[in-house]
Amino acid sequence: MKTSDIDQQIESAISAVMKVNGLKDIYFVACGGSLALMMPNKYLIDRESKTLSSEVYNSAEFVQRAPARLGSDSLVVVSSMGGTTPETVEAAEFARKHGALTVGLTTDPSSPMGQAVDYCIEYELSPSQANDKAAACVFLKLLFRLLAEKEGNEKYQQVATGVSKITSVVDSVVASHADRIRDFGQQYKRESVIYTMASGSNYGPAYSFAICILMEMQWIHSNAIHAGEYFHGPFEITDFDTPIITLLGLDATRPQEERALAFSRKFSDRNIVLDAKEFDLSSLPEVSHEYVTQIIFGYLLRAYANRLAEDKGHPLTVRRYMWKMDY
Amino acid sequence: MKTSDIDQQIESAISAVMKVNGLKDIYFVACGGSLALMMPNKYLIDRESKTLSSEVYNSAEFVQRAPARLGSDSLVVVSSMGGTTPETVEAAEFARKHGALTVGLTTDPSSPMGQAVDYCIEYELSPSQANDKAAACVFLKLLFRLLAEKEGNEKYQQVATGVSKITSVVDSVVASHADRIRDFGQQYKRESVIYTMASGSNYGPAYSFAICILMEMQWIHSNAIHAGEYFHGPFEITDFDTPIITLLGLDATRPQEERALAFSRKFSDRNIVLDAKEFDLSSLPEVSHEYVTQIIFGYLLRAYANRLAEDKGHPLTVRRYMWKMDY
């Protein structure tokens, strides 16, 4: 599969979306790591769209909640890595039954989810090696193309250029963190609790790292603390020995992340900080920075995870329940 | 303040909302425990409204994200207990500046937030003794009155009747849990991590208990796990000694909560289950059960919190940072 093939699949989906009469709402629906990828999508629509509302739901929540507005003026965007997540297949079927247009992202178009949606867009999974066929990149292109067609939004070309250079940018960012990644593995391998913290579009990678990497793959207690919420409860848990990974992004909500970090730095000696201001993004159009930073965080966090897993002797592939039994 | 005074404040707000031309979106905006109260509001609008979209934002996130759709066809509902939360005052001012109609709930109408909104509705704070002047009750009445006027929704009277009987229902529910509440304090007072789990409208009280009670007031690590997300990461943290408080509600998403509990029961010996099917709701109109259950959970969880605090010798009023310094 080539990037140009994906771009073509995006165009087919956009043509169909443009034929939806009076399109009002986009529902972003998925589970777990795929749901985390939807969070920056809502950030993007909130920031850029004057005509579309958007919502993010876990697939089972979506089907059982059954929003009364869902109908022929809705676009439902689903995603599942292998396309076999039963709740997400059901969500796609549920959405179609209610007259919504469905677009799905998966690595396997022949999967049940790939078959259940009106338009399927393929992506490539490569969590430790960035490339522009990753789901997060495909989502950016899909949504900015939609906004270009629907509202004359002019950012598509710059964002697409940014996305096209993701491999070398991520490689250099990860390389610049090499020492910190090594220290992280050594210093945190015996922790039983590690928090993540972020806001805006970066809440997606923070959530993914908390529930998919730390809890699922490393059996470490975690919680993705929203940086704006930190001061309204969670900050009381901060102590000299409380590990918190804080993302400082480049989107409109960075002031929340900075404020939360300034506080946790005063009272915890265990702060891990990933600051996008240190990233060399000089090769990317400035307009794209707000939107690609969360993608870079995803890869950078994966490099931290790889090292933690190695130092713990607990490979990221190990599970005790997932895929091993019915649930 | 009498319930009838609150009802009158609701009517004033509704009159103004009905004058909003082409009302499209409701933004529910608050911080911490007040934000938790907004989550069931979105559930309600999702379930009942065919014309309105709704979103829930932390106040700082709302202002910094600055949704492009926000405007004169928006209703922004804010809430702050004392009305002094700076981010929420700012959110109200931000919303008004963008032409939105603002309605605010607070215990102090003379507070900065009370003064910043177009329409202020008073509520009473009494976390350990249920009454129909509580914020959660006022929200139900406000939103069902709005839907009655705007869409001819017919549930207001039954929900209001349900709300009016909340005191005796909660008293009997809490009394029926007396033994379990005592055991909880004894058995969990030395835990360093306690999770909560729920979905739908009950995610609100689960979130509030995790971040405001456990993290803020008891310095216990926590995370409100969404029951539908549990199987896509968090469930791998489940072990024989992992404490999880699961809410089994009566709303449309109960199947998610039941599925999550069925799994965690297999692998953890530390399940605390609050099952609304055991509540005696026979005095409440059946239509109201879906919506008042989350309110009952709020009070019942507070009774658990009171006992835990007592057995830990760590009063719920103790803070190390909140209100004690600038942040």
Contacts between the chains, C-beta under 8 A, distances in Angstrom:
chain1	res1	chain2	res2	distance
A	24	B	53	7.6
A	25	B	53	6.2
A	31	B	228	7.1
A	31	B	229	6.7
A	31	B	231	7.5
A	31	B	232	4.3
A	32	B	229	6.3
A	32	B	231	7.9
A	32	B	232	2.7
A	32	B	233	5.0
A	33	B	232	7.2
A	33	B	233	7.2
A	35	B	229	6.9
A	35	B	232	7.3
A	43	B	65	6.8
A	46	B	65	5.5
A	46	B	67	4.5
A	46	B	68	6.9
A	46	B	69	7.7
A	47	B	65	6.7
A	47	B	66	7.5
A	47	B	67	7.5
A	47	B	68	6.3
A	48	B	68	6.2
A	49	B	68	5.9
A	49	B	69	6.9
A	50	B	68	5.0
A	50	B	69	5.9
A	51	B	69	7.7
A	52	B	69	7.9
A	53	B	24	7.6
A	53	B	25	6.2
A	53	B	53	4.0
A	53	B	55	7.5
A	53	B	69	6.7
A	55	B	53	7.5
A	55	B	55	7.3
A	58	B	199	7.8
A	58	B	226	5.9
A	58	B	228	3.9
A	58	B	229	5.4
A	59	B	228	7.1
A	60	B	199	7.6
A	60	B	228	3.8
A	60	B	253	7.7
A	60	B	255	7.8
A	60	B	256	5.0
A	61	B	199	5.8
A	61	B	200	6.9
A	61	B	226	7.2
A	61	B	228	4.8
A	61	B	253	6.1
A	61	B	256	6.8
A	64	B	199	7.6
A	64	B	200	7.1
A	64	B	252	5.0
A	64	B	253	4.5
A	64	B	255	6.1
A	64	B	256	6.3
A	65	B	43	6.9
A	65	B	46	5.6
A	65	B	47	6.7
A	65	B	200	6.3
A	65	B	252	5.9
A	65	B	253	6.1
A	66	B	47	7.5
A	66	B	252	6.6
A	67	B	46	4.5
A	67	B	47	7.5
A	68	B	46	6.9
A	68	B	47	6.3
A	68	B	48	6.1
A	68	B	49	5.9
A	68	B	50	5.0
A	69	B	46	7.7
A	69	B	49	6.9
A	69	B	50	5.8
A	69	B	51	7.7
A	69	B	52	7.9
A	69	B	53	6.7
A	85	B	232	7.8
A	87	B	228	7.0
A	192	B	192	7.9
A	192	B	193	7.7
A	193	B	192	7.7
A	193	B	193	6.6
A	193	B	221	5.0
A	199	B	58	7.9
A	199	B	60	7.6
A	199	B	61	5.8
A	199	B	64	7.6
A	200	B	61	6.9
A	200	B	64	7.1
A	200	B	65	6.3
A	210	B	223	7.7
A	211	B	229	6.7
A	211	B	232	7.4
A	211	B	233	3.6
A	211	B	234	5.4
A	212	B	232	7.7
A	212	B	233	4.6
A	215	B	233	5.4
A	215	B	234	5.0
A	215	B	236	6.0
A	215	B	237	4.6
A	216	B	232	7.9
A	216	B	233	4.0
A	216	B	234	7.2
A	216	B	235	7.9
A	216	B	236	4.4
A	216	B	237	7.8
A	217	B	236	7.4
A	219	B	236	6.1
A	219	B	237	5.9
A	219	B	239	7.8
A	220	B	237	7.8
A	221	B	193	5.0
A	221	B	221	5.9
A	221	B	223	7.5
A	221	B	237	6.3
A	222	B	223	6.7
A	223	B	210	7.7
A	223	B	221	7.5
A	223	B	222	6.7
A	223	B	223	3.4
A	226	B	58	5.9
A	226	B	61	7.1
A	228	B	31	7.1
A	228	B	58	3.9
A	228	B	59	7.1
A	228	B	60	3.8
A	228	B	61	4.8
A	228	B	87	7.0
A	229	B	31	6.7
A	229	B	32	6.3
A	229	B	35	6.9
A	229	B	58	5.4
A	229	B	211	6.7
A	231	B	31	7.6
A	231	B	32	7.9
A	231	B	322	8.0
A	231	B	327	5.9
A	232	B	31	4.3
A	232	B	32	2.6
A	232	B	33	7.2
A	232	B	35	7.3
A	232	B	85	7.8
A	232	B	211	7.4
A	232	B	212	7.6
A	232	B	216	7.9
A	233	B	32	5.0
A	233	B	33	7.2
A	233	B	211	3.6
A	233	B	212	4.6
A	233	B	215	5.4
A	233	B	216	4.0
A	234	B	211	5.4
A	234	B	215	5.0
A	234	B	216	7.1
A	235	B	216	7.9
A	235	B	321	5.9
A	235	B	322	7.5
A	235	B	327	7.4
A	236	B	215	6.0
A	236	B	216	4.4
A	236	B	217	7.4
A	236	B	219	6.1
A	236	B	319	6.2
A	236	B	320	6.3
A	236	B	321	6.2
A	236	B	322	6.3
A	237	B	215	4.6
A	237	B	216	7.8
A	237	B	219	5.9
A	237	B	220	7.8
A	237	B	221	6.3
A	238	B	321	7.4
A	239	B	219	7.9
A	252	B	64	5.0
A	252	B	65	6.0
A	252	B	66	6.6
A	253	B	60	7.7
A	253	B	61	6.1
A	253	B	64	4.5
A	253	B	65	6.2
A	255	B	60	7.8
A	255	B	64	6.2
A	256	B	60	5.0
A	256	B	61	6.8
A	256	B	64	6.3
A	259	B	327	7.8
A	263	B	321	7.8
A	263	B	327	5.1
A	267	B	321	7.3
A	319	B	236	6.2
A	320	B	236	6.3
A	321	B	235	5.9
A	321	B	236	6.1
A	321	B	238	7.4
A	321	B	263	7.8
A	321	B	267	7.4
A	322	B	231	8.0
A	322	B	235	7.6
A	322	B	236	6.3
A	327	B	231	5.9
A	327	B	235	7.4
A	327	B	259	7.8
A	327	B	263	5.1
